[in-house]
Amino acid sequence: MRPVPALLILLGVLLTAALGVWQYQRAQMRLARQAQIEQAERAPVITLGAQSYRLADVANRRVRVTGRFLQNRVVYLDNRPRNELPGFYVVMALQISPNQVVLVNRGWLPRDLRDRTSIMPYATPAGDVTIEGLAQPDPSRAFELGHGGSAPGLSIRQNLDVADYARETSLPLQPFVIMQTNDTGDHLLRDWPAPASGADRNYGYMAQWFGMSLILALLGLRLAYRRGRRLGAATDNFKRA
């Protein structure tokens, strides 16, 4: 094989193999992260008080908190289907103390099929209520073009960022959201999907890159073999001459 094609094939083999190794390493990182999340979920419940918490202190941990729902601070996250039915996630602020508020994703509410802006009735506990759930960085993320329906002042939105909502409302929000798991008699559905590690996708990419590396290596061997045969034939002809 000529030097330039051989060098290009070699570089291609090395590059695709390196990308395959990189995808494998990313898969291992995702699996390790998933194991940490599962370990945190099995840890003892954290009872939240009136102090401020860092997200890192409670992320993916089971928490318990007592407060009062602020019914005028509610956001309905749109495009959250369940069993192929359209619906909302009901995210409401919970007042823990005069200087501490936390957002709670209370659960899933079906959408009125005739009028998107018509919110179907649901119950909100009056007075103090104890909420249990998982602390997460955000209430749920869905694909969004631009700002979608997340303009300030709208109660129906596509996504909700805790820090942005705190600035918008001037609420002293904790930097996380509680995905409620206990029943408070509101008839909202709370079968939260288990978070996926995403490692399968990395393994798929890894197989593709390693497959390309193998194909390039076989191609290089074939070209080298054919080149060797041609040189051998030319040598034999020269000797006969």
Helices and strands as residue ranges (DSSP letters): H 3-42, E 46-47, H 55-58, E 62-77, E 87-97, E 100-110, E 128-136, E 156-157, H 162-169, E 173-180, H 199-240
